[in-house]
Structures are given as C-alpha cells and as structure tokens.
C-alpha cells in the first residue's frame, strides 16, 4: 500500500505547531512524521530519522486519513501506571486535612493506616497532595542575627 499524505496549508501549519508545542513526545513525533510524509519522504527514511519502526509511519498515515488530527492524539495510551491508588490518595488527604504535618509524618501515618509500606517515593506522595491543593515548606535552619556575636576591633 502506498503511503502518501496530501496536506493543505492549514493542516501543515497545525502539524508544525503540534510537532513543536504538543506536551506529549509521541504526538510531537507523529506530527513531525506526517509533515515529512507530506513533503514526499519515504516511510523508511522517516522511520530511520525519528527512531521508530517503518510500520509506525504507515499507522500514522492511516490514522491521519481516517480521523485527522484526532487520530494522531487518540493513539496515545502509554505512560506509567499510577503508583498510588485513588484510595491511598484519599486516605493521605484525610490525614493531611486532620492536622498540619510534615510530608514524612503524613507518609508514616499513611503506612500505619494501610498496614503496608508506601508503594512509591515520598516525593510522589507530595506531588499527589500538591495536585489536590496542599503545599509544603522545607524547614530551614537559620541563625538569628542577635545570636551571632561580632568581634569589635
């Protein structure tokens, strides 16, 4: 099957902007690949330049013909699974709302409440709490000016 994509000026502009600005890396690569296809490059050359398989380029052109821009973005189903479940986050939110605690204390109480170790780094728990409106400050050890003695000469 021939892999040819004919792009109008508006579609080319959209793909250019997507290849530069889209937050998902794989969508940026797909947009760049379709731009190359629209300019007449062969799928194997595009695959070699973008570091993907030749079949991927054919799949992109097929998705473009069927669904347009939505076909490129709908193909994204990757990413790492969440380490904290919604139930674990809900318990952590209850603990954080109960009283002002440090992130370490919240993690300790979460482990005690669930009777299992934290399945992620403490920073991941902090990010989950930040997404739900909580913020944390790092404790600083500072010297007071009055505590410092200056020697007069």
N, C-alpha and C positions, 0 to 999 in steps of 0.2 A: 504494500500500500504506500502510495506517495504521501510524504509528509510535507505539505505545503500550507502555509498560513498567509492569507492576504489581509493586511491591516490597513484600516482607514487612518487618517491623520489623528482623529480623536482617540482611537484605540491605541495608536502608537504612543501618544502623549501619556495616556493613562498607564500603559505598561512601563514607560520610562520612569514615571513618578513612583510606581509600585516597586520597581527594581531598586530604587534609591531609598525610599522612605518607609516601606512597609515594616512593621515591627517583627514579623516572623521571617527568619532567614530563608526557610524553604520557599516561601511565597516570593521573596525577592529573587531567588534563583530561578523559579518558574517564569517570572515575568521577564527576566533577562534572557532566558532561553527562547521564549516566544518572540522577543524582539529580534533575536538572531535568526530565528526561522523566517520571520517576516522580511528580513533583509537578504534571504536566499542562501544562508549557510546550510550545510548538510547536517542531519541529526547526529552523526558520529563525531563530527568536528565540534559541534556544540557540546555534546556529552563529554568529550575529552577536555574542553576548556572549562566546563563547570564542575567537573569531577563527579558526574553521575553516569548511570548506565544509559545506553542508547534507547532502551525500551522506555525509560522515563521521559525522554523527549517526545517520543511517539504518544505516550499517555497524556502529556501536557497539551499537545496539539489536538488530540481527540477531545479532551475536556474543554478546551477553548472553543472548538467548533460546536459542541453540544450546549454549553452553558455560559460561555463568555468569561468575564472576569470572575463571576461566582464559581465557575468550575475550577478556577485556579485556587481560590481561597477555601473552598469546601473540602479540598483534598487534605487539608491539614488535620491530622488526627494523632499526631505524635506528641511527644513530650513525656516527661517523667510523671509517674503517678504521685499523688499526694501522700506524703509520709504520715501526716496527721489526719485522722478521720474527722468528719464533722462532729461526731460525738465527743471526741477528745478535745476539739477546739471549744465546744460548748462548755465542757467542764472547766477548761482553763479560763474561759471568760467569766464563769461564775466565781471562780477563785479570785480572779483579778478584781472583780467588782466588789467583793466582800470587804477587802481592806487594802490599803496601799502596801504592796510588797515588791521586792526586787524580782527580777526575772528568774534568778536562781531559786528563790523561795517558791515562786509560782510553779516552777518545774518540779521541785521536791514535793509540793502538795499534790500536784497532778499525778506524780508517780504513786504516791500514797493512796490517793483516791481510786486510781485504776488498778492498783496492785500489780503493776507491770512497769518495766523501765521505759523511759522516754524513747520512742522509736526514731528519734532524729536528734540533730544538734540543738542546743539551746537557742541558737540564733534563728533556727527555723520556727521554733515556738514564738520567739519575739516578733518575727515577720508576720506570723498568723495573727498575733494580737494587734500589731500595728494596723493590719488591714481592717480590723474591727474597731479602730478608733483609740487604741491605747498607745501611749508613748512612754519611753523610759529614758532616764538620765543616768549617765555614768557617774559614779561617785568619784570625786576628786579629792586628793589630799593637798591642801593648800596651807601655806604658812601665813599666819596673820602678821601684819606689819608690826604690830605692837610687841609681838613675841620675839622678833629679831632684834638683837642688840647691835648697835653700831658703835664702833670704837671711834672716839673723837681724838684727833691728833693735836 
